[in-house]
Amino acid sequence: MFFYILRKALMLFAIPAICAFCFFLFVSPSLFPLIGAASSGNHAIAIPKCRCSLTYRDLRLTHPYLEGHDVIELQERLRSLGFFAGKVDGVFGTSTDAAVREFQKAVGMEPNGIVTDSMWLRMATGRARTLPAISELPEGERKIVVNVNRLVLTLYVGDEVIKKYPIAIGKWRTPTPTGEFVIISKDYAPGGAFGTRWMGLNVPWGSYGIHGTNKPWSIGSAASAGCIRMFNEDIEELFELIPVNTLVEIIGEEPKGEIKRTLKIGDTGTDVQVLQLHLRRGAFDAGPLDGRFGIRVEAAVKEMQKLYGFQPTGRVGTNELYLLGLR
């Protein structure tokens, strides 16, 4: 009888208590941010943590040494200013530390060897360019064309060229994606690596955008982690002229690569871009080269399958790849 009562007590009190404890320990922390976000009202769009944001970290001599593309940019800038003669290897070692301290001494900063936003700004000297401001725009659809080979961003209204801006693009290790995308967000950037403005692109395989910079010397080179950099005053002007959903065509090397999976609606990636490009060449309307297998791509695939006598499944396998010359 005693054990029967004990078992009932455990079922009624102990087990629910343990379940409640587990809920608050493991589940509720993931829910609370969602609840807070739902009740917090309207806020500015958060700037995504794209790879460019790595430059927000402070750089200094540590053990093990810090490594990264931001260290490469630091070494390249210190070399151009005559303070660094070592190897540009992206490793913050003793030679880089010595160069940082020498620069800090030369400009009257405390020679502590720590690279913060204030030092990046002190290295941003020699900005000598002025483009005429845009007074007004004609009527028509606005579009941005980025030429990664010429390092130029062009603003169009209809077919009319309105203004050309110099830019920086991604390094060969972190290239700027080519294709046809749209601006999905706009926000005032907090400074640092993003400069004063951010315009996000709907690239499906990463966070990429058009933004300002605290490294104006990098404009006109392949220097970023994939985003498109502009002078702060240029992005500030463009920001006011371009609405969300504006088309951004990024011209460069065409999408390449082998398609190794069966593609279907809902898939994203550079292999989808390759499919879209070859469908377009076959006169099948697959929409923009945005790397998204949506209803337009599915409709184009079905049209091709019907034309060649295949069952119109809308899926892309070996037969479809042969038809497109991808096998």
HELIX and SHEET records of a PDB file:
HELIX    1   1 PHE A    2  ALA A    9  1                                   8    
HELIX    2   2 LEU A   10  ALA A   14  3                                   5    
HELIX    3   3 ILE A   15  CYS A   22  1                                   8    
HELIX    4   4 PHE A   23  VAL A   27  3                                   5    
HELIX    5   5 SER A   28  SER A   39  1                                  12    
HELIX    6   6 ARG A   51  TYR A   56  5                                   6    
HELIX    7   7 HIS A   69  SER A   80  1                                  12    
HELIX    8   8 THR A   94  ALA A  106  1                                  13    
HELIX    9   9 ASP A  117  MET A  123  1                                   7    
HELIX   10  10 GLY A  192  PHE A  194  5                                   3    
HELIX   11  11 PRO A  216  SER A  218  5                                   3    
HELIX   12  12 ASN A  232  LEU A  241  1                                  10    
HELIX   13  13 THR A  270  ARG A  281  1                                  12    
HELIX   14  14 ILE A  295  LEU A  307  1                                  13    
HELIX   15  15 THR A  318  LEU A  323  1                                   6    
SHEET    1   A 8 GLU A 160  PRO A 166  0                                        
SHEET    2   A 8 VAL A 152  VAL A 157 -1                                        
SHEET    3   A 8 ARG A 142  ASN A 147 -1                                        
SHEET    4   A 8 LEU A 247  ILE A 251  1                                        
SHEET    5   A 8 GLY A 179  TYR A 188 -1                                        
SHEET    6   A 8 ARG A 197  LEU A 201 -1                                        
SHEET    7   A 8 GLY A 209  HIS A 211 -1                                        
SHEET    8   A 8 ILE A 228  ARG A 229  1                                        
SHEET    1   B 2 ILE A 169  GLY A 170  0                                        
SHEET    2   B 2 ALA A 222  SER A 224  1                                        
END                                                                             
